[in-house]
Structures are given as structure tokens and as C-alpha cells.
Amino acid sequence: QKEVEQNSGPLSVPEGAIASLNCTYSDRGSQSFFWYRQYSGKSPELIMFIYSNGDKEDGRFTAQLNKASQYVSLLIRDSQPSDSATYLCAVKSGDSSYKLIFGSGTRLLVRP
Amino acid sequence: DAGITQSPRHKVTETGTPVTLRCHQTENHRYMYWYRQDPGHGLRLIHYSYGVKDTDKGEVSDGYSVSRSKTEDFLLTLESATSSQTSVYFCAISENDRDYGYTFGSGTRLTVV
């Protein structure tokens, strides 16, 4: 069973702080990694993807990947109350099905 | 969500009745997926399709069937609805490549009473 693990939270940070969200995965054949944001009652929306070891920055978001440790993280700088949501880590399977395996998500609360 | 529509948005049905949910896309993407989302379980794959008439099972496929007769439509049928199938159902589409994530529909909230 291929798994993606996330701490369910909630992770509570003050406005302006850095929020750090973490994810581990079990399938060493995975090649592509995604972070989705999901507001309550809404559908998931893609915010970041990463394929190579290291960091990838997009605005206030930085994704970090360490394939040796099977670890993916998302940093949100200058956190805003509007960032309060559930963040889903997803890993694309290494086979030809291109299925995404999702973690159960981490709930982030940004306190004004 | 742009290019992908789910219907109905909400449905209440009785135990034992068949139910069909529809996903329609205008992006001409090859891959389509049905997920269910439940508290504590995240998104779990029910079935997916990799082309017209080409479908396969996901991790929670029991009690569900799918059909894809056209590129743009992917139907999910609950053959005989049970209370355990009360959930939010999301359809997703993707390019046939590792470099793309999914685009999700707005979801269908199904309640089985």
C-alpha cells in the first residue's frame, strides 16, 4: 500500500510568521510531488509542484524535496489569515497510471 | 472550476437506490479520476480512466462502477447506495504526463439516508 503521511494539525501560526508543512511518502519510485490547498467546502487547488531534489520557490511559497529521505515540505512565508486552509500533499505514482496518492492533509490556522 | 463540471452538486438519496454522478470536461484531457473525501481519510481514489472505454479500479472501488463513452464525460454509479457511501465526491482531470497535477471539479455532496 503506497502511503502519503501528513500531520493533521491544526498548525497554528501568527500572521507574518513562516508556516512549515511536512509530508512523507512510501513509494521510492515516485517522481512528482504536489501541494494542494483546500478551503472548507471547496475543491482542492494546485499551488506548487516539484520534481527535483532541493527547493522551488513561487512567491511566498517554497516547496522542498528530499527523495533520499522521502520527504516533501511546504513553507509559507509571511503567513496571512487567508492562508488558513487544509494543505494536501500528493505524490504521483511511478507507474503509467499517473495516479495521485493524497495525504489526509494538514489544517493551517493563521492567527491575526 | 474552469473546464470541468460535476453534477449534481448536492444529492440526497435512499439506501438501496442506484445513483449516477456526472463529470464533464472541456479540456480534452485523456485522464479522468473519481475520488471521495471523508474526514480523517483524505482523498481516496475510486476509479480512473485513461481513455474512452478504458477504466481501472482505485483503492475503494467496491460498490461503484464507472463508464466513459466519450472523452468529455466520466460517470460514476453507485449500484445500490449505502450509508457508508455518504461523502463528497470529486472528479479530477489531468494531462497524460508526470509533469502535471490534477484539476478538480467543484464536488458533489452525496447523502444516503
Interface residues (C-beta under 8 A of the other chain):
Chain A: S8 Q31 S32 F34 Y36 K42 S43 P44 E45 L46 F49 Y51 L88 A90 K92 S97 Y98 K99 L100 I101 F102 G103 S104 G105
Chain B: D1 Y31 Y33 Y35 G40 H41 G42 L43 R44 L45 Y48 Y50 D56 G58 F90 A92 S94 N96 D97 R98 D99 G101 Y102 T103 F104 G105 S106 G107
